Amino acid sequence: LFGAALLSGLAEPLGAIIGLAAVGVAPGLNAHFLAFAAGAMLFVSLHELVPMARRYPHGNFFFLGILVSVVVYALLASLASGWMAL
């Protein structure tokens, strides 16, 4: 079990090094890598967290948390775009 966790943990820095090298060679790939990472995070979130939240009696708080986080992100993104214009 420890060995599997160790191999899984070592894969992340190795992937980061490969990704940084690839972006150094072709900077246009950065947006594609970020989109892939975002898609992977969405899949893991939807595949793991939503079914787990449905098992608990206060599962509605999970969806309320998603809604609040989207609103906060939208506000921060609008503030950041305003600061970029300065």
PyMOL commands that set and color helices and strands:
alter all, ss='L'
color gray80, all
select helices_A, chain A and resi 2-25+29-55+60-85
alter helices_A, ss='H'
color red, helices_A
deselect
rebuild
show_as cartoon
